Amino acid sequence: MHHIVVIGAGQAGSSCVAKLRKGGFDGKITLIGAEAQPPYQRPPLSKAYLMGEMALERLYLRPERFYAEQGVDLRLNTRVDAIDTAHKQISVAGGMLAYDDLVLTTGSVPHRLPAAIGGALEGVHVVRDLADVDAMAPRFSKGARVLIVGGGYIGLEAASVAAKLGLDVTLVEMAPRILQRVAAPETSAFFRALHAAHGVNIREGVGLERLTGEGAVSGAVLTDGSTLDLDFVIVGVGIAPDTKLAEAAGIAIDNGIAVDNFGRTNAPHVWAAGDCTSFPYRGRRIRLESVPNAIDQAEVVAENLMGADKEYVATPWFWSDQYDVKLQIAGLNAGYDRVVTRRGDGDAVSFWYYAGKTLLAVDAANDPRGYMVGKRLIESGKSPTPEAIVDPETDLKALLKA
């Protein structure tokens, strides 16, 4: 019986095995996860779950019984030690497990602060998995002093939850502005003002020199020489693809596990999907850290395991929830040289990225119409003029028919 082993029980892994069964694959499936819980959603961890608004069971992508009902051997709390691509087997739980096809959905790991600057002190947290959030949740008491290191979306989302719960929040970003790596100055300015209105002290162009404390963190020294008294720290300085197993097995790595348009690695019968991968996209190789990519790419891999010979065509989109603002992002803004702003109804606003005359991406804040139209325009290769976008008389939906 054909045996497919999936390493990584997150969004991509769960999506892959579900698609296999839905597509009629009747062979053996083993899904291996390092955590004790069945596959669960990660985005709500730092928002609704941390706020106490979502129960653990609601995080689960599918009821735990789903896997048994679908004939999936779900092995939780299990780590894979090595992959032997020559003999098509993996080392796991002290033994060897053979596969006919192997899918790597190992996800990503958060960057942590070096121990030399206090990163190993008690009270220093990252936001990546359920254990991380469970460990920090008791610290979210009104008036507690928290330092958030990193002004990307993870750091800003953590800041919004902390501020809503009444904590004293300071966020430091070493770059000249928050969101510098991922967004235009216009988007940065929007979120800077939003957080300032909720009492968050954002300090841009300021980094962390070191954390202080005896055993547990109690303060910080910043690069501008200032000091802070603290109760805890949240580190949100990005993630890296989890390529350790693949690299040790001799599988090609290029800013992630390198796969082709079909999800295949350079090792026979080894595939990969999700945050851990990089793949071809419009003449270059990219890695997407998003739930939609994890689902879509994993499902294409599942189809190809069943013989579809289907190329994965990414349609990048992302989102972030902060306070009462939902930011929806369509496209990739790399290479933009102009940004135009469109004001919508109420507090809706969107920022449209252009490279010359070509529309690349849209950041839409509380503007679902701008997001929806922008996404469809980008996917269809249409680029309305910037002048048409900023004109309040322009019917956005009409641009789709132009």
RAVEN-V611397 format. One record per pair of residues at least 6 apart in sequence whose C-alpha atoms are under 6 Angstrom apart, sorted by the first residue. I is the first residue (numbers start at 0). GAP is how many residues later the second one is. D is the distance in Angstrom with one decimal. If there is no record, write none. Layout:
i->I gap->GAP d->D
i->I gap->GAP d->D
//
This chain:
i->0 gap->26 d->5.7
i->1 gap->25 d->5.1
i->2 gap->24 d->6.0
i->2 gap->25 d->4.6
i->2 gap->26 d->5.9
i->2 gap->96 d->5.3
i->2 gap->97 d->5.2
i->3 gap->25 d->5.0
i->3 gap->95 d->5.9
i->3 gap->96 d->5.9
i->3 gap->97 d->4.9
i->3 gap->98 d->5.8
i->4 gap->24 d->5.9
i->4 gap->25 d->4.8
i->4 gap->97 d->4.9
i->5 gap->25 d->4.8
i->5 gap->96 d->5.9
i->5 gap->97 d->4.7
i->5 gap->98 d->6.0
i->6 gap->25 d->5.0
i->6 gap->97 d->5.1
i->6 gap->98 d->5.8
i->7 gap->24 d->5.7
i->7 gap->25 d->5.0
i->7 gap->97 d->4.8
i->7 gap->98 d->4.5
i->8 gap->23 d->5.9
i->8 gap->24 d->4.4
i->8 gap->30 d->5.3
i->9 gap->29 d->4.9
i->11 gap->93 d->5.9
i->11 gap->262 d->5.6
i->11 gap->282 d->4.7
i->11 gap->283 d->5.3
i->11 gap->286 d->5.3
i->12 gap->92 d->5.5
i->14 gap->280 d->5.7
i->15 gap->282 d->4.9
i->15 gap->283 d->5.2
i->15 gap->286 d->5.4
i->18 gap->280 d->5.8
i->19 gap->282 d->5.4
i->28 gap->43 d->5.2
i->29 gap->42 d->5.8
i->29 gap->43 d->4.6
i->30 gap->43 d->4.9
i->31 gap->43 d->4.8
i->32 gap->43 d->4.8
i->32 gap->45 d->5.7
i->33 gap->42 d->6.0
i->33 gap->43 d->4.6
i->33 gap->44 d->4.7
i->33 gap->45 d->5.1
i->34 gap->41 d->5.9
i->34 gap->42 d->4.6
i->35 gap->40 d->5.3
i->35 gap->41 d->4.6
i->38 gap->21 d->5.9
i->38 gap->22 d->5.9
i->39 gap->19 d->5.2
i->39 gap->20 d->4.1
i->39 gap->21 d->4.9
i->40 gap->18 d->5.3
i->47 gap->6 d->5.5
i->79 gap->11 d->6.0
i->79 gap->12 d->4.7
i->80 gap->10 d->5.3
i->80 gap->11 d->5.8
i->81 gap->8 d->5.7
i->81 gap->9 d->5.1
i->82 gap->7 d->4.4
i->82 gap->166 d->5.6
i->83 gap->6 d->5.8
i->87 gap->10 d->5.9
i->87 gap->11 d->5.6
i->88 gap->8 d->5.3
i->88 gap->9 d->4.1
i->88 gap->10 d->5.6
i->89 gap->6 d->5.6
i->89 gap->7 d->5.2
i->100 gap->168 d->4.8
i->100 gap->169 d->6.0
i->101 gap->168 d->4.8
i->102 gap->167 d->5.9
i->102 gap->168 d->4.6
i->102 gap->169 d->5.1
i->103 gap->168 d->4.4
i->104 gap->167 d->5.8
i->104 gap->168 d->5.4
i->104 gap->169 d->6.0
i->105 gap->136 d->5.8
i->105 gap->170 d->6.0
i->106 gap->135 d->5.7
i->106 gap->168 d->4.7
i->106 gap->169 d->4.7
i->107 gap->132 d->5.4
i->107 gap->133 d->4.2
i->107 gap->134 d->4.6
i->107 gap->167 d->5.9
i->107 gap->168 d->5.8
i->108 gap->130 d->5.4
i->108 gap->131 d->5.4
i->108 gap->133 d->5.9
i->109 gap->129 d->4.2
i->110 gap->127 d->5.8
i->110 gap->128 d->5.4
i->112 gap->6 d->4.5
i->116 gap->93 d->4.5
i->116 gap->94 d->5.9
i->117 gap->93 d->4.8
i->120 gap->94 d->5.6
i->120 gap->95 d->5.0
i->120 gap->96 d->5.6
i->121 gap->94 d->4.2
i->121 gap->95 d->6.0
i->122 gap->93 d->6.0
i->122 gap->94 d->5.8
i->122 gap->109 d->4.8
i->123 gap->109 d->4.8
i->124 gap->109 d->4.8
i->125 gap->108 d->5.6
i->125 gap->109 d->5.0
i->141 gap->24 d->4.6
i->141 gap->25 d->5.0
i->142 gap->23 d->5.9
i->142 gap->24 d->4.6
i->142 gap->25 d->5.7
i->143 gap->23 d->5.0
i->143 gap->24 d->5.9
i->144 gap->23 d->4.7
i->144 gap->85 d->5.0
i->144 gap->86 d->5.1
i->145 gap->23 d->5.2
i->145 gap->84 d->5.8
i->145 gap->85 d->6.0
i->145 gap->86 d->5.1
i->145 gap->87 d->5.5
i->146 gap->23 d->5.0
i->146 gap->24 d->5.8
i->146 gap->86 d->4.8
i->147 gap->23 d->4.6
i->147 gap->85 d->5.8
i->147 gap->86 d->4.8
i->147 gap->87 d->5.9
i->148 gap->22 d->5.9
i->148 gap->23 d->5.3
i->148 gap->86 d->4.9
i->148 gap->87 d->5.8
i->149 gap->22 d->6.0
i->149 gap->23 d->5.0
i->149 gap->86 d->5.0
i->149 gap->87 d->5.0
i->150 gap->22 d->5.1
i->150 gap->27 d->4.7
i->150 gap->28 d->5.9
i->151 gap->27 d->4.9
i->153 gap->82 d->5.7
i->154 gap->81 d->4.9
i->156 gap->165 d->5.5
i->159 gap->162 d->5.6
i->159 gap->163 d->5.8
i->168 gap->31 d->5.2
i->169 gap->30 d->6.0
i->169 gap->31 d->4.7
i->169 gap->32 d->6.0
i->170 gap->31 d->4.8
i->171 gap->31 d->4.8
i->171 gap->32 d->6.0
i->171 gap->34 d->5.9
i->172 gap->31 d->4.9
i->172 gap->32 d->5.9
i->172 gap->33 d->5.7
i->172 gap->34 d->5.9
i->173 gap->31 d->4.6
i->173 gap->32 d->4.7
i->173 gap->33 d->4.3
i->174 gap->30 d->5.0
i->175 gap->28 d->5.5
i->175 gap->29 d->4.4
i->176 gap->27 d->5.3
i->177 gap->10 d->5.8
i->178 gap->9 d->5.8
i->205 gap->17 d->5.9
i->206 gap->15 d->5.8
i->206 gap->16 d->5.2
i->207 gap->14 d->4.5
i->207 gap->15 d->5.7
i->208 gap->12 d->5.5
i->208 gap->13 d->4.9
i->208 gap->14 d->5.2
i->209 gap->10 d->5.9
i->209 gap->11 d->5.4
i->210 gap->8 d->5.8
i->210 gap->9 d->4.3
i->211 gap->6 d->5.9
i->211 gap->7 d->5.0
i->211 gap->8 d->5.6
i->217 gap->11 d->6.0
i->217 gap->12 d->4.9
i->217 gap->13 d->5.8
i->218 gap->9 d->5.3
i->218 gap->10 d->4.3
i->218 gap->11 d->4.7
i->219 gap->7 d->5.5
i->219 gap->8 d->5.1
i->220 gap->6 d->4.5
i->240 gap->15 d->5.4
i->240 gap->35 d->4.4
i->241 gap->34 d->5.5
i->251 gap->6 d->5.8
i->255 gap->20 d->5.3
i->255 gap->21 d->4.6
i->255 gap->22 d->5.1
i->256 gap->19 d->5.9
i->256 gap->20 d->4.4
i->256 gap->21 d->5.9
i->257 gap->19 d->5.9
i->257 gap->20 d->5.1
i->258 gap->6 d->4.6
i->258 gap->20 d->5.3
i->259 gap->19 d->5.9
i->260 gap->50 d->5.1
i->260 gap->51 d->5.5
i->261 gap->49 d->4.8
i->261 gap->50 d->5.9
i->262 gap->8 d->5.5
i->262 gap->9 d->5.7
i->262 gap->38 d->5.6
i->263 gap->7 d->4.4
i->264 gap->6 d->5.4
i->272 gap->24 d->5.6
i->272 gap->25 d->5.1
i->273 gap->20 d->4.0
i->274 gap->14 d->5.1
i->277 gap->8 d->5.2
i->277 gap->9 d->4.4
i->278 gap->6 d->5.2
i->278 gap->7 d->5.6
i->315 gap->15 d->5.1
i->316 gap->12 d->5.4
i->316 gap->13 d->4.4
i->316 gap->14 d->5.9
i->317 gap->10 d->5.9
i->317 gap->11 d->5.0
i->318 gap->8 d->5.4
i->318 gap->9 d->4.4
i->318 gap->10 d->5.9
i->319 gap->6 d->6.0
i->319 gap->7 d->5.1
i->324 gap->41 d->5.7
i->325 gap->39 d->5.7
i->325 gap->40 d->5.3
i->326 gap->37 d->5.5
i->326 gap->38 d->4.4
i->327 gap->35 d->6.0
i->327 gap->36 d->5.2
i->328 gap->33 d->5.6
i->328 gap->34 d->4.6
i->329 gap->31 d->5.4
i->329 gap->32 d->5.3
i->329 gap->45 d->5.1
i->330 gap->29 d->5.9
i->330 gap->30 d->4.3
i->331 gap->29 d->5.3
i->332 gap->27 d->5.5
i->332 gap->28 d->5.2
i->335 gap->17 d->5.9
i->335 gap->18 d->5.2
i->335 gap->19 d->4.5
i->336 gap->18 d->5.2
i->337 gap->15 d->6.0
i->337 gap->16 d->5.2
i->338 gap->13 d->5.4
i->338 gap->14 d->4.7
i->339 gap->11 d->5.7
i->339 gap->12 d->5.3
i->340 gap->9 d->5.8
i->340 gap->10 d->4.7
i->341 gap->7 d->5.8
i->341 gap->8 d->5.3
i->341 gap->48 d->4.8
i->342 gap->6 d->4.6
i->347 gap->17 d->5.9
i->347 gap->18 d->4.9
i->347 gap->19 d->4.8
i->348 gap->16 d->5.4
i->349 gap->13 d->5.5
i->349 gap->14 d->4.1
i->349 gap->15 d->5.9
i->350 gap->11 d->5.6
i->350 gap->12 d->5.1
i->351 gap->10 d->4.6
i->352 gap->6 d->6.0
i->352 gap->7 d->5.5
i->352 gap->8 d->5.1
i->353 gap->6 d->5.5
i->357 gap->25 d->5.4
i->358 gap->24 d->5.0
i->363 gap->7 d->5.4
//
